C-alpha cells in the first residue's frame, strides 16, 4: 500500500543561509501516529510548514496521497489539518462560528451535523455558543483541533499540541488524539514532552540540525537502545565500593547506600547474579532491589549525542 505522505530528499535553506532541512526522506503510513522529536531549531516546524504548503522547499519533493504539494497544492492541502503551536483565534467569535468559517475556507459546503460530531468528540459541544475569550487554555487548544478537522482531513499535524497545558489537560488531549487515530486519521506530532511520544506514537522520528537521524517503530527503538537499571539498596552505607567491583560499571549514590547497575535485558546473561555474588563476597549486605526501564528521553538524548 502506498504511504499517505512520501517525502524525498527534502531540503530547505532560508535567505539568511540557515540550512533548516537537509536531504530528509520519509514515508508515513495512513492511520499511524508519528512523533517527530528534536531540540529547538532542529527543523521540525519547517518540515510541517513545507508539507502543509506554507513554505516552499529548496529541493526535493513531498506528495500527499499522490498529490505533489507544489504542483497540486489545493488537492494536497485539502487532505491536511494543521494545529499550530500558537493559539491564533478570534476571541470574540463563538466556537461554532469559528469551525464553520474554517470549513468554508476549504470550499466545503455547510454541514453542521458533521461539525457537531467533531465538537462532541472534542468535548466542545456544550461550548458551541461560547465566545472563545471565555474558554480555558485547554479548551482553546481543543478549538484549534476542531478548526483543523472542520473540513474532514485525513491527515492531522499537531505542532507542540500540549505546550503550556497542565498535566491533566495533557492527558485529556492524548485521549483525543487516540480517538482520532481510531477514526483512521493519520497524525504527525512534534513535541518536547518525551513521555508524550512514548505514550502515543507508533513510530518515532528523531531530527537534529535539519537531518532526520532515524525513524523507527517505538517498540523496536526501545528494544534496541533501551536498557534496564537495577538499583541495589545496601543495608549499611559505604564511603566507596571495593576496588574489585570497579570494572562492573556501578554508580554509587551520594548517600553511599544505593548502587545503580545498567544491564541489557536481551543479552545471554544480565550480570545480576555475578553482581550479587560479588556484593556478598565483599561483605556488602543487600537490603532491597528494584529495576526500571530506560525512558525514551534517555534514548533520545543518547542518539542525538552519538549521531551529532
C-alpha positions as CSV (number, residue, x, y, z in Angstrom):
1,X,0.0,0.0,0.0
2,X,1.3,3.4,-1.0
3,X,2.2,5.7,2.0
4,X,-0.2,8.6,2.5
5,X,2.8,11.0,2.7
6,X,6.0,10.5,0.7
7,X,9.0,12.8,1.3
8,X,12.0,12.5,-0.9
9,X,15.4,14.3,-0.3
10,X,13.6,17.3,1.1
11,X,15.8,20.4,1.8
12,X,15.3,24.0,2.8
13,X,17.8,26.8,3.0
14,X,16.5,30.2,4.1
15,X,17.7,33.5,2.6
16,X,19.8,34.0,5.8
17,X,21.8,30.9,4.8
18,X,20.3,28.7,7.5
19,X,20.0,25.1,6.4
20,X,16.7,24.1,8.1
21,X,16.4,20.7,6.4
22,X,18.9,18.6,4.6
23,X,18.0,15.5,2.5
24,X,15.0,14.4,4.5
25,X,13.4,11.2,3.1
26,X,10.4,9.7,4.9
27,X,7.3,7.6,4.3
28,X,4.3,8.0,6.6
29,X,1.6,5.3,6.5
30,X,-2.1,6.0,6.6
31,X,-3.6,5.8,10.1
32,X,-0.3,5.9,12.1
33,X,0.9,8.3,14.8
34,X,4.4,9.6,14.1
35,X,6.2,11.6,16.7
36,X,8.9,13.9,15.5
37,X,11.4,14.7,18.3
38,X,14.2,17.2,18.2
39,X,15.6,20.2,20.1
40,X,14.6,23.8,19.2
41,X,15.8,24.7,15.7
42,X,16.1,21.1,14.6
43,X,13.8,21.6,11.6
44,X,10.5,20.1,12.9
45,X,8.3,23.2,12.2
46,X,10.0,23.8,8.9
47,X,9.1,20.2,7.9
48,X,5.5,20.7,8.9
49,X,5.3,24.1,7.1
50,X,6.6,22.6,3.9
51,X,4.3,19.6,4.0
52,X,1.3,21.9,4.7
53,X,2.2,24.1,1.8
54,X,3.1,27.1,3.9
55,X,6.8,27.2,3.0
56,X,8.4,26.4,-0.4
57,X,11.2,23.8,-0.3
58,X,14.6,24.5,-1.7
59,X,14.9,20.9,-3.1
60,X,13.3,17.5,-3.0
61,X,9.6,16.7,-3.1
62,X,6.6,15.9,-0.9
63,X,3.4,14.2,-2.1
64,X,0.2,13.7,-0.1
65,X,-1.9,10.8,-1.2
66,X,-0.2,11.1,-4.6
67,X,-0.6,14.9,-4.9
68,X,2.6,16.9,-5.1
69,X,2.4,19.7,-2.5
70,X,3.8,22.3,-5.0
71,X,2.2,21.3,-8.4
72,X,-1.1,20.2,-6.9
73,X,-1.3,22.4,-3.9
74,X,-5.1,22.5,-3.5
75,X,-5.7,18.8,-3.6
76,X,-2.8,18.1,-1.2
77,X,-3.8,20.8,1.3
78,X,-7.4,19.7,1.3
79,X,-6.3,16.4,2.9
80,X,-4.4,18.1,5.7
81,X,-5.4,19.7,9.0
82,X,-2.9,21.8,10.9
83,X,-2.8,22.7,14.6
84,X,-0.1,25.3,15.1
85,X,1.9,25.9,18.3
86,X,0.5,29.3,18.9
87,X,-3.1,29.9,19.8
88,X,-4.4,32.1,17.0
89,X,-8.1,32.6,17.3
90,X,-10.7,35.4,17.0
91,X,-11.5,35.6,20.7
92,X,-14.8,37.5,20.3
93,X,-16.2,34.8,17.9
94,X,-18.2,31.7,19.1
95,X,-16.8,28.2,18.9
96,X,-19.4,27.1,16.3
97,X,-18.9,30.1,14.0
98,X,-15.1,29.6,14.2
99,X,-15.3,26.0,12.9
100,X,-17.9,26.9,10.3
101,X,-15.6,29.6,9.0
102,X,-12.6,27.2,8.8
103,X,-14.7,24.7,6.9
104,X,-15.8,27.4,4.4
105,X,-12.1,28.3,3.8
106,X,-11.7,24.9,2.1
107,X,-14.7,25.4,-0.1
108,X,-16.7,22.8,1.8
109,X,-20.5,23.0,1.8
110,X,-22.0,23.9,5.2
111,X,-22.5,20.8,7.3
112,X,-23.5,21.5,10.9
113,X,-24.2,17.8,11.6
114,X,-20.5,16.9,10.8
115,X,-19.3,19.9,12.9
116,X,-21.4,18.7,15.8
117,X,-19.7,15.3,15.5
118,X,-16.3,17.0,15.7
119,X,-17.2,19.2,18.6
120,X,-18.7,16.3,20.6
121,X,-15.6,14.2,20.0
122,X,-13.6,17.1,21.5
123,X,-16.0,17.7,24.4
124,X,-16.8,21.2,22.9
125,X,-20.4,20.7,22.0
126,X,-21.7,22.3,25.2
127,X,-19.4,25.3,24.5
128,X,-20.6,25.8,20.9
129,X,-22.2,29.1,21.6
130,X,-19.5,30.4,24.0
131,X,-17.1,33.1,22.9
132,X,-13.5,31.9,22.6
133,X,-12.3,34.5,25.1
134,X,-14.5,32.7,27.7
135,X,-12.7,29.4,27.3
136,X,-9.8,28.0,29.3
137,X,-6.4,27.4,27.7
138,X,-7.0,23.7,27.3
139,X,-10.4,24.4,25.6
140,X,-8.8,26.9,23.2
141,X,-6.4,24.2,22.1
142,X,-9.3,21.8,21.5
143,X,-10.9,24.5,19.4
144,X,-7.7,24.6,17.3
145,X,-8.0,20.9,16.7
146,X,-11.7,21.4,15.8
147,X,-10.8,24.1,13.3
148,X,-8.2,21.7,11.8
149,X,-10.7,18.9,11.5
150,X,-13.6,21.1,10.2
151,X,-13.1,20.2,6.5
152,X,-12.7,16.5,7.2
153,X,-9.0,16.0,6.5
154,X,-7.3,12.6,6.5
155,X,-4.1,13.9,8.0
156,X,-3.6,16.0,11.1
157,X,-0.4,17.8,12.0
158,X,0.0,18.8,15.7
159,X,2.9,21.2,16.3
160,X,3.6,21.0,20.1
161,X,-0.1,20.4,20.9
162,X,0.2,20.4,24.7
163,X,2.7,23.2,25.1
164,X,1.8,25.2,28.2
165,X,-1.0,22.8,29.1
166,X,-1.1,21.3,32.6
167,X,-0.7,17.5,33.2
168,X,-4.4,16.7,33.4
169,X,-5.3,18.5,30.3
170,X,-2.3,17.0,28.5
171,X,-3.6,13.5,29.2
172,X,-7.1,14.5,28.0
173,X,-5.5,15.7,24.8
174,X,-3.8,12.3,24.5
175,X,-7.2,10.7,24.7
176,X,-8.5,13.0,21.9
177,X,-5.6,12.0,19.7
178,X,-6.1,8.3,20.3
179,X,-9.8,8.8,19.4
180,X,-8.8,10.4,16.1
181,X,-6.5,7.5,15.3
182,X,-9.3,5.1,15.8
183,X,-11.2,7.1,13.2
184,X,-8.4,6.5,10.7
185,X,-6.8,9.9,10.9
186,X,-3.0,10.0,10.3
187,X,-1.3,12.1,12.9
188,X,2.1,13.7,12.9
189,X,3.0,15.5,16.0
190,X,6.1,17.4,17.3
191,X,6.6,17.5,21.0
192,X,9.1,18.4,23.7
193,X,7.5,16.0,26.1
194,X,9.2,12.7,25.6
195,X,6.6,10.9,27.6
196,X,4.0,12.1,25.1
197,X,5.8,10.3,22.3
198,X,6.4,7.3,24.4
199,X,2.7,7.2,25.4
200,X,1.1,7.7,22.0
201,X,3.3,7.2,19.0
202,X,3.5,4.2,16.7
203,X,6.8,5.4,15.3
204,X,9.4,7.9,16.4
205,X,11.5,10.1,14.2
206,X,14.5,12.0,15.6
207,X,15.6,15.1,13.8
208,X,18.5,17.3,14.6
209,X,20.2,20.2,12.7
210,X,17.9,19.6,9.8
211,X,18.8,16.0,9.4
212,X,16.5,13.1,10.0
213,X,18.7,10.8,12.2
214,X,16.3,7.9,12.2
215,X,12.7,6.8,12.1
216,X,11.8,3.6,13.9
217,X,9.0,1.7,15.4
218,X,8.8,2.9,19.0
219,X,8.9,-0.6,20.5
220,X,11.8,-1.6,18.3
221,X,13.6,1.6,19.2
222,X,13.2,0.9,22.9
223,X,14.2,-2.7,22.4
224,X,17.4,-1.8,20.5
225,X,18.6,1.2,22.5
226,X,16.8,0.8,25.8
227,X,18.4,-0.7,28.9
228,X,17.2,-1.7,32.4
229,X,18.7,-0.2,35.5
230,X,19.0,-2.3,38.7
231,X,19.1,-0.3,41.9
232,X,20.6,-2.1,44.9
233,X,19.9,-0.7,48.3
234,X,22.6,-1.6,50.8
235,X,21.8,-2.3,54.5
236,X,24.7,-0.1,55.6
237,X,26.2,2.9,53.7
238,X,29.7,2.8,52.4
239,X,32.2,5.6,51.5
240,X,33.4,3.8,48.4
241,X,32.9,0.4,46.6
242,X,35.6,-2.2,46.9
243,X,38.2,-1.9,44.2
244,X,37.4,-5.3,42.6
245,X,33.9,-4.0,41.8
246,X,35.3,-1.1,39.8
247,X,35.1,-2.9,36.4
248,X,31.4,-3.7,36.7
249,X,30.2,-0.2,35.7
250,X,28.5,0.6,39.0
251,X,27.3,4.1,40.2
252,X,27.4,4.7,43.9
253,X,24.8,7.2,45.2
254,X,25.7,10.2,47.2
255,X,24.1,8.6,50.2
256,X,26.5,5.7,50.0
257,X,23.6,3.3,50.3
258,X,22.3,2.9,46.7
259,X,24.2,1.4,43.8
260,X,22.9,1.5,40.2
261,X,23.8,-1.1,37.6
262,X,22.8,-0.9,33.9
263,X,22.2,-4.1,32.0
264,X,20.9,-5.4,28.7
265,X,17.7,-7.5,29.1
266,X,18.3,-9.2,25.8
267,X,21.9,-10.3,26.5
268,X,22.6,-14.0,27.3
269,X,23.5,-13.0,30.8
270,X,22.4,-9.9,32.6
271,X,25.3,-9.9,35.1
272,X,23.0,-9.6,38.1
273,X,23.8,-13.0,39.6
274,X,27.5,-12.2,39.4
275,X,27.0,-8.7,40.8
276,X,25.1,-10.0,43.9
277,X,27.7,-12.7,44.4
278,X,30.4,-10.1,44.4
279,X,28.5,-8.0,46.9
280,X,28.2,-11.0,49.2
281,X,31.8,-11.9,48.8
282,X,32.9,-8.4,49.8
283,X,30.6,-8.2,52.8
284,X,28.1,-5.8,51.3
285,X,24.6,-6.7,52.7
286,X,21.7,-6.0,50.3
287,X,18.5,-4.6,51.8
288,X,16.4,-4.2,48.7
289,X,16.4,-4.4,44.9
290,X,14.4,-2.6,42.2
291,X,14.5,-2.2,38.4
292,X,13.5,0.5,36.0
293,X,13.4,0.7,32.2
294,X,15.4,3.3,30.2
295,X,12.9,6.0,29.1
296,X,12.5,7.3,25.6
297,X,14.0,10.6,26.8
298,X,17.3,8.8,27.7
299,X,17.3,7.0,24.3
300,X,16.7,10.3,22.5
301,X,19.5,12.2,24.3
302,X,21.9,9.3,23.6
303,X,21.0,9.2,19.9
304,X,21.4,12.9,19.4
305,X,24.7,12.8,21.2
306,X,26.0,9.8,19.3
307,X,24.8,10.9,15.9
308,X,25.7,14.6,16.1
